[in-house]
Amino acid sequence: MKKVGILFTLLALVFAFNASAQESLPGATIIFKEKAIDFGTISQGEKVSHTFEFKNSGSTPLIISNVAVTCGCTATNWPKDPIAPGNSSKITVSFDSTNKMGTQNSVVRIYSNASEPIEKVSLISNVVPNTTH
């Protein structure tokens, strides 16, 4: 009987330690629904955009400090206020294919206080000449 009591005590300690370890993982965590969108073939001069949805699955507010684009052909709209744990938000990315040709991969870097401080999302397209003059 004494062994059973010791076993239950050890199990209780393991569960208590595991629960406290999970609670003590501080920080924000950004999880995107998708990280890349492929628009396929688009005509030169066409503008495309996508709204990337994400969730803060961490234990502290997520603060996005900057969203950087690789060229002037890409524009973003992102949340400036902290995103509370468990809440979701969106980043809209637009790509203007004017003066672009061929395969394009517009990468956007998201800088935040998340456990992974730099995340990337991208818009992919194949720009072909515009045949409607």
MARVEXKOL-133558 format. One record per residue: residue number from 1; residue in three letters; chain; x, y negated, z of N, C-alpha, C in turn. Coordinates in steps of 0.2 Angstrom, whole numbers, m for minus. Last residue first. Layout:
<atoms>
 seq type mol  n.c1  n.c2  n.c3 ca.c1 ca.c2 ca.c3  c.c1  c.c2  c.c3
 NUM  ala   A     X     Y     Z     X     Y     Z     X     Y     Z
...
</atoms>
This chain:
<atoms>
 seq type mol  n.c1  n.c2  n.c3 ca.c1 ca.c2 ca.c3  c.c1  c.c2  c.c3
 133  his   A   m19  m230  m377   m16  m237  m378   m21  m242  m378
 132  thr   A   m17  m216  m370   m22  m220  m372   m19  m227  m372
 131  thr   A    m7  m208  m366    m8  m208  m373   m14  m212  m375
 130  asn   A     7  m210  m356     0  m212  m356    m2  m212  m364
 129  pro   A    18  m197  m353    16  m203  m356     9  m204  m357
 128  val   A    17  m189  m336    18  m189  m344    16  m195  m347
 127  val   A    23  m184  m321    21  m190  m325    22  m189  m332
 126  asn   A    18  m173  m309    22  m173  m316    19  m179  m320
 125  ser   A    20  m175  m291    16  m175  m298    21  m174  m304
 124  ile   A    17  m175  m274    21  m172  m280    17  m173  m286
 123  leu   A    20  m183  m259    15  m182  m265    20  m180  m271
 122  ser   A    24  m177  m243    26  m179  m249    20  m178  m254
 121  val   A    31  m180  m226    26  m178  m230    27  m180  m237
 120  lys   A    41  m176  m212    41  m178  m219    34  m176  m222
 119  glu   A    46  m182  m196    43  m178  m200    42  m180  m207
 118  ile   A    57  m184  m183    56  m186  m190    52  m181  m193
 117  pro   A    57  m179  m170    56  m186  m171    55  m189  m178
 116  glu   A    49  m167  m163    52  m167  m169    52  m175  m171
 115  ser   A    42  m172  m152    47  m167  m151    52  m166  m157
 114  ala   A    38  m189  m155    37  m182  m155    43  m178  m154
 113  asn   A    39  m203  m157    42  m200  m151    40  m193  m150
 112  ser   A    43  m205  m175    39  m205  m169    43  m203  m163
 111  tyr   A    43  m208  m192    47  m208  m186    42  m209  m180
 110  ile   A    41  m200  m207    37  m202  m201    41  m202  m195
 109  arg   A    44  m202  m224    47  m200  m217    43  m204  m212
 108  val   A    39  m196  m239    38  m201  m234    40  m199  m227
 107  val   A    43  m194  m256    44  m192  m249    43  m198  m244
 106  ser   A    37  m190  m271    37  m196  m266    37  m194  m259
 105  asn   A    43  m183  m284    42  m181  m277    42  m187  m272
 104  gln   A    40  m180  m301    40  m185  m295    39  m182  m289
 103  thr   A    44  m176  m317    43  m173  m310    44  m178  m305
 102  gly   A    41  m189  m329    44  m182  m327    41  m181  m320
 101  met   A    43  m206  m325    42  m201  m330    45  m194  m327
 100  lys   A    37  m223  m321    40  m216  m319    38  m211  m325
  99  asn   A    30  m235  m324    38  m234  m325    41  m228  m323
  98  thr   A    18  m231  m313    20  m235  m318    28  m235  m318
  97  ser   A    13  m223  m303    17  m219  m308    19  m224  m313
  96  asp   A    11  m225  m286    10  m228  m292    15  m226  m297
  95  phe   A     4  m217  m272     9  m217  m277     7  m220  m284
  94  ser   A     0  m218  m255    m2  m219  m262     5  m220  m266
  93  val   A    m6  m211  m240     0  m212  m244    m2  m213  m252
  92  thr   A   m12  m213  m224   m13  m213  m231    m7  m215  m235
  91  ile   A   m13  m203  m210    m8  m207  m213   m10  m207  m221
  90  lys   A   m23  m201  m195   m22  m200  m203   m17  m205  m205
  89  ser   A   m27  m191  m181   m27  m197  m184   m25  m196  m191
  88  ser   A   m33  m184  m165   m31  m184  m172   m31  m191  m175
  87  asn   A   m29  m179  m148   m33  m183  m153   m29  m182  m160
  86  gly   A   m21  m172  m139   m27  m169  m142   m31  m172  m147
  85  pro   A   m15  m187  m132   m15  m179  m133   m21  m176  m135
  84  ala   A   m18  m201  m142   m18  m198  m136   m18  m190  m137
  83  ile   A    m8  m211  m151   m13  m206  m152   m13  m202  m146
  82  pro   A    m5  m229  m151    m4  m222  m148   m10  m218  m149
  81  asp   A    m7  m239  m166    m9  m237  m159    m7  m230  m157
  80  lys   A    m5  m238  m179     0  m242  m175    m2  m241  m168
  79  pro   A    m7  m226  m192    m9  m229  m186    m4  m233  m182
  78  trp   A    m3  m232  m209    m3  m227  m204    m5  m231  m197
  77  asn   A    m2  m232  m226    m6  m235  m221    m6  m230  m215
  76  thr   A    10  m234  m239     7  m231  m234     3  m235  m229
  75  ala   A    16  m232  m256    14  m236  m251    10  m232  m245
  74  thr   A    28  m231  m269    25  m228  m264    23  m232  m258
  73  cys   A    37  m238  m277    31  m235  m280    26  m231  m275
  72  gly   A    48  m242  m270    43  m246  m270    36  m244  m273
  71  cys   A    54  m227  m262    54  m232  m267    48  m236  m266
  70  thr   A    53  m219  m250    59  m219  m254    59  m224  m259
  69  val   A    46  m226  m234    45  m223  m241    52  m223  m245
  68  ala   A    43  m223  m217    47  m225  m222    46  m222  m229
  67  val   A    35  m228  m203    34  m224  m209    38  m227  m215
  66  asn   A    38  m229  m186    39  m232  m192    37  m226  m197
  65  ser   A    33  m225  m174    37  m231  m174    38  m234  m181
  64  ile   A    19  m218  m166    23  m218  m173    26  m225  m173
  63  ile   A    17  m209  m152    18  m216  m155    22  m216  m161
  62  leu   A     6  m199  m143    11  m200  m149    11  m207  m151
  61  pro   A     5  m197  m126     3  m200  m132     9  m200  m137
  60  thr   A     9  m179  m121     9  m187  m120     7  m190  m126
  59  ser   A     8  m166  m124     5  m168  m118     5  m176  m116
  58  gly   A     3  m162  m141     7  m163  m136     4  m165  m129
  57  ser   A    m4  m163  m153    m5  m157  m149     0  m157  m143
  56  asn   A   m10  m174  m162    m5  m174  m157    m7  m168  m152
  55  lys   A   m13  m170  m179   m15  m170  m173    m9  m170  m168
  54  phe   A   m17  m177  m196   m13  m174  m191   m16  m174  m184
  53  glu   A   m19  m179  m213   m22  m178  m207   m17  m175  m202
  52  phe   A   m16  m189  m226   m13  m184  m222   m16  m184  m215
  51  thr   A   m24  m194  m240   m24  m195  m233   m22  m189  m229
  50  his   A   m17  m199  m256   m19  m194  m251   m19  m196  m244
  49  ser   A   m17  m205  m272   m16  m206  m265   m19  m200  m262
  48  val   A   m11  m212  m288   m14  m207  m284   m13  m208  m277
  47  lys   A   m12  m221  m303   m11  m221  m296   m15  m216  m292
  46  glu   A    m4  m221  m319   m10  m219  m315    m8  m219  m307
  45  gly   A     7  m223  m326     3  m229  m324    m3  m227  m320
  44  gln   A     6  m208  m335    10  m214  m333     6  m220  m332
  43  ser   A    m5  m196  m329    m3  m201  m335     1  m206  m332
  42  ile   A    m1  m181  m321    m4  m187  m321    m1  m191  m327
  41  thr   A    m1  m164  m316     0  m169  m322    m4  m175  m321
  40  gly   A    m2  m162  m299    m1  m159  m306     1  m164  m310
  39  phe   A    m2  m166  m286    m7  m169  m290    m7  m166  m298
  38  asp   A     1  m158  m272     3  m158  m279    m3  m160  m283
  37  ile   A     6  m163  m256     0  m162  m260     3  m163  m267
  36  ala   A    12  m157  m240    13  m159  m247     7  m158  m251
  35  lys   A     8  m154  m228    14  m158  m228    15  m161  m235
  34  glu   A    m7  m152  m219    m3  m151  m224     2  m156  m225
  33  lys   A   m10  m156  m206   m14  m151  m209   m11  m148  m215
  32  phe   A     3  m158  m194     0  m160  m200    m4  m154  m203
  31  ile   A     6  m162  m178     5  m156  m182     1  m159  m188
  30  ile   A    17  m168  m166    13  m170  m172    13  m164  m176
  29  thr   A    18  m170  m149    19  m165  m154    14  m167  m160
  28  ala   A    26  m178  m135    20  m178  m140    23  m173  m146
  27  gly   A    30  m172  m119    31  m175  m125    25  m174  m130
  26  pro   A    34  m159  m107    32  m166  m109    33  m168  m116
  25  leu   A    30  m146  m100    33  m147  m107    31  m154  m109
  24  ser   A    24  m142   m89    29  m147   m88    33  m148   m95
  23  glu   A    14  m133   m92    12  m140   m90    17  m145   m90
  22  gln   A    22  m122   m94    18  m124   m99    16  m131   m98
  21  ala   A    27  m120   m81    32  m121   m86    28  m124   m92
  20  ser   A    16  m117   m74    19  m123   m72    24  m125   m78
  19  ala   A    13  m105   m79     8  m110   m80    11  m117   m79
  18  asn   A    24   m97   m75    22   m98   m82    18  m104   m83
  17  phe   A    23   m97   m61    29  m100   m65    27  m102   m72
  16  ala   A    11   m90   m60    11   m97   m57    17  m101   m61
  15  phe   A    14   m78   m65     9   m82   m68     9   m89   m66
  14  val   A    24   m74   m56    26   m75   m63    20   m79   m67
  13  leu   A    17   m74   m44    23   m79   m45    24   m80   m52
  12  ala   A     8   m64   m46     5   m70   m45    11   m76   m46
  11  leu   A    17   m53   m47    13   m55   m53    10   m62   m52
  10  leu   A    22   m53   m34    27   m54   m40    23   m56   m46
   9  thr   A    10   m49   m28    14   m56   m26    18   m58   m32
   8  phe   A     7   m37   m33     3   m42   m34     6   m49   m33
   7  leu   A    19   m30   m28    18   m31   m35    13   m36   m37
   6  ile   A    17   m31   m14    23   m34   m17    22   m35   m24
   5  gly   A     5   m23   m13     5   m30   m11    11   m34   m14
   4  val   A    10   m11   m17     5   m14   m21     4   m21   m20
   3  lys   A    19    m8    m7    21    m9   m14    16   m12   m18
   2  lys   A    10    m6     4    15   m12     4    17   m13    m3
   1  met   A     4     6     0     0     0     0     4    m6     0
</atoms>
